[in-house]
Amino acid sequence: MAATQQRAPCLRLLLSVTQAEDEHRVAEVLQKNGIPLCFEARAKGTAPSELLDAIGLGGTTRVLTAGLLPRANVPVVFEAINKALSYHRRGAGIALTLPLTGVQNSILQLTAPDGRCKPTAEKEDHAMSEHPYALLWVSVKAGHGDEAVDAARRAGARGGTVLKGSRCSSETASSFLGVSIREEQDLVMIVLPAKAKPAVMSAVTTACGLNTPAHGVVVSMPVDEVMGLE
């Protein structure tokens, strides 16, 4: 079973929010630009209509697309997304990246096979230590979301939130990880104290990792402030 990698901060989680009609276009652009693993979920916008109009996202149905990539690749990928979907224009959508503080070794090898993460790890680890909380993003085969939450609870987490979506893998990722090119997914978000992150990531990876029927991917991101965990 792939171990949990706790020192991969130069990887980024790219998040894109766009119109429903672009549901698959963002994932296609990401895979064409060397991002082998993407996640998609449909969501409902809740911002006031005047704010949605201001940022150009009219209507309520949104598509959330996520992908993992090395930090050094972000400018090139952003340029490719903008060229294909014109995000600089009002109404096209928004995109952002978040730093990761942990990921399974196999995912690290897939997304940064040439070791580009190593030179910046020490510098970023110092900054990450300032974040007292962490957000775990767990993607598992549909129907295994509760398993991931239960495993996290046994390791000390308070609980989690389960969304419905899908995972899109390139042929390279599918072969390397031993998963289907496209699978329906439960996307689980778990917020917890940073000191509990290693134990919870390990427990979720053991119960729902890539070498289990859940085919799970587990990553962590830093969180600054939290309410409701007391």
MOMOFEN-V561328 format. One record per residue. N is the residue number from 1. PSI is psi in radians with two decimals (* if undefined). NEAR is the number of other ideal C-beta (glycine too) atoms within 12 Angstrom. D_FIRST is the distance of its C-alpha to the first C-alpha in Angstrom with 2 decimals. Layout:
((N	PSI	NEAR	D_FIRST) (N	PSI	NEAR	D_FIRST))
//
This chain:
((1	2.41	20	0.00) (2	2.32	27	3.79) (3	2.86	24	6.27) (4	2.23	36	9.40) (5	2.05	33	12.24) (6	0.07	28	15.52) (7	1.17	25	17.91) (8	0.77	42	18.22) (9	-0.23	37	21.63) (10	-0.07	34	23.16) (11	2.64	42	21.20) (12	2.54	36	23.24) (13	2.01	43	22.93) (14	2.21	41	25.94) (15	2.31	32	27.67) (16	2.34	42	30.54) (17	2.17	34	32.97) (18	-3.11	38	35.47) (19	2.73	31	37.74) (20	-0.57	25	36.62) (21	-0.24	18	38.16) (22	0.45	30	35.71) (23	-0.75	27	32.68) (24	-0.18	23	31.06) (25	-0.70	28	32.91) (26	-0.81	43	30.90) (27	-0.67	37	27.55) (28	-0.75	23	29.36) (29	-0.76	33	30.70) (30	-0.79	40	27.37) (31	-0.61	33	25.72) (32	-0.35	21	28.88) (33	0.54	27	28.52) (34	0.29	27	25.08) (35	1.85	41	22.93) (36	-0.21	35	20.33) (37	2.10	46	18.99) (38	2.72	45	21.58) (39	2.48	42	22.10) (40	2.48	39	25.46) (41	2.53	36	27.24) (42	2.50	25	30.91) (43	3.03	27	32.67) (44	2.23	17	36.21) (45	2.45	26	38.05) (46	0.04	12	39.85) (47	2.69	20	41.77) (48	2.61	12	45.59) (49	-0.61	14	47.08) (50	-0.56	10	48.94) (51	-0.74	13	45.75) (52	-0.70	24	44.04) (53	-0.68	15	47.17) (54	-0.68	14	47.12) (55	-0.02	23	43.62) (56	0.43	22	44.31) (57	1.27	33	41.95) (58	2.82	22	44.43) (59	-3.03	19	43.54) (60	-0.45	17	40.65) (61	2.24	21	37.80) (62	2.78	30	35.18) (63	2.13	35	32.06) (64	2.12	37	29.25) (65	2.34	44	27.07) (66	2.54	40	24.18) (67	2.69	50	22.44) (68	2.32	47	20.40) (69	2.72	43	22.22) (70	2.57	39	23.17) (71	-0.66	30	26.23) (72	-0.38	22	28.32) (73	-0.17	29	28.06) (74	-0.85	28	29.43) (75	-0.74	17	33.15) (76	-0.74	21	32.79) (77	-0.71	35	30.75) (78	-0.72	29	33.23) (79	-0.71	18	36.07) (80	-0.71	29	34.62) (81	-0.79	40	34.16) (82	-0.68	23	37.66) (83	-0.69	17	39.15) (84	-0.59	27	37.72) (85	-0.04	33	38.25) (86	0.92	21	40.90) (87	-0.33	30	39.30) (88	-0.24	17	42.21) (89	2.52	15	44.51) (90	2.22	15	45.16) (91	-0.21	21	43.40) (92	-0.64	26	40.56) (93	-3.08	36	37.82) (94	2.73	32	35.99) (95	2.60	35	32.84) (96	2.88	21	31.24) (97	2.62	28	28.25) (98	2.43	29	26.38) (99	2.58	37	24.59) (100	2.54	46	20.93) (101	-0.05	38	19.94) (102	2.57	41	16.15) (103	2.69	45	13.41) (104	2.55	41	9.74) (105	-0.71	28	9.72) (106	-0.62	32	9.30) (107	-0.67	45	12.18) (108	-0.77	36	14.11) (109	-0.61	28	14.06) (110	-0.74	35	15.20) (111	-0.39	44	17.89) (112	1.13	33	19.13) (113	-0.36	18	18.45) (114	0.15	15	21.54) (115	0.39	16	20.70) (116	-0.27	21	23.49) (117	-0.48	34	21.94) (118	-0.75	21	22.53) (119	-0.48	16	26.35) (120	-0.05	24	26.62) (121	-0.81	28	23.83) (122	-0.74	15	26.12) (123	-0.74	17	29.00) (124	-0.50	25	27.19) (125	-0.64	23	25.38) (126	-0.77	12	28.90) (127	-0.67	17	29.77) (128	-0.52	31	26.61) (129	-0.26	17	27.49) (130	-0.15	16	30.56) (131	2.03	29	28.72) (132	-0.22	19	28.59) (133	2.85	29	26.46) (134	2.64	39	23.37) (135	2.12	37	22.56) (136	2.29	52	19.05) (137	2.03	45	18.80) (138	2.15	51	16.26) (139	2.04	48	16.42) (140	2.79	44	15.37) (141	2.48	31	16.89) (142	2.32	28	20.44) (143	-0.17	18	20.94) (144	0.13	30	17.75) (145	-0.75	33	19.29) (146	-0.58	22	20.66) (147	-0.78	30	17.35) (148	-0.75	45	16.09) (149	-0.75	33	19.47) (150	-0.74	25	19.49) (151	-0.70	35	16.21) (152	-0.72	42	17.74) (153	-0.74	23	21.00) (154	-0.46	20	19.72) (155	0.02	29	18.44) (156	-0.07	23	21.86) (157	2.74	33	22.25) (158	-0.44	22	25.48) (159	-2.88	24	24.27) (160	3.01	32	23.60) (161	2.30	23	25.22) (162	2.19	27	24.01) (163	2.79	26	25.36) (164	2.37	23	25.37) (165	-2.68	33	24.61) (166	2.73	31	22.83) (167	2.34	42	20.29) (168	2.06	36	21.68) (169	2.52	36	19.64) (170	2.93	28	21.39) (171	-0.63	16	21.15) (172	-0.82	19	19.26) (173	-0.73	35	16.61) (174	-0.77	22	16.52) (175	-0.75	14	16.04) (176	-0.72	21	13.55) (177	-0.25	31	11.19) (178	0.62	20	12.21) (179	2.89	34	14.11) (180	2.70	20	17.85) (181	-0.65	21	20.30) (182	2.22	25	21.61) (183	2.45	33	20.34) (184	2.43	23	22.13) (185	2.67	37	20.28) (186	2.17	34	20.67) (187	2.03	41	20.74) (188	2.27	43	20.46) (189	2.20	33	22.15) (190	2.13	41	21.91) (191	2.35	32	24.30) (192	2.82	38	23.98) (193	2.49	25	25.30) (194	-0.60	29	23.57) (195	-0.36	14	23.29) (196	-0.16	27	21.14) (197	-0.84	39	18.71) (198	-0.78	26	16.10) (199	-0.71	26	15.90) (200	-0.74	41	15.97) (201	-0.74	46	13.35) (202	-0.74	29	10.92) (203	-0.75	31	12.18) (204	-0.68	47	12.06) (205	-0.71	41	8.50) (206	-0.74	27	7.65) (207	-0.58	32	10.44) (208	0.42	40	10.44) (209	-3.05	37	7.53) (210	-0.54	39	7.47) (211	0.32	21	5.83) (212	2.95	25	8.56) (213	-0.33	18	12.27) (214	-0.33	35	12.81) (215	0.81	38	11.12) (216	2.52	47	11.34) (217	2.28	53	12.11) (218	2.17	54	13.04) (219	2.81	45	15.68) (220	2.63	46	18.46) (221	2.63	38	22.14) (222	2.57	30	25.04) (223	2.35	27	27.76) (224	-0.98	18	31.26) (225	2.60	13	32.97) (226	2.52	19	32.17) (227	2.55	9	34.45) (228	0.07	10	33.72) (229	0.00	20	31.01) (230	*	7	33.64))
//
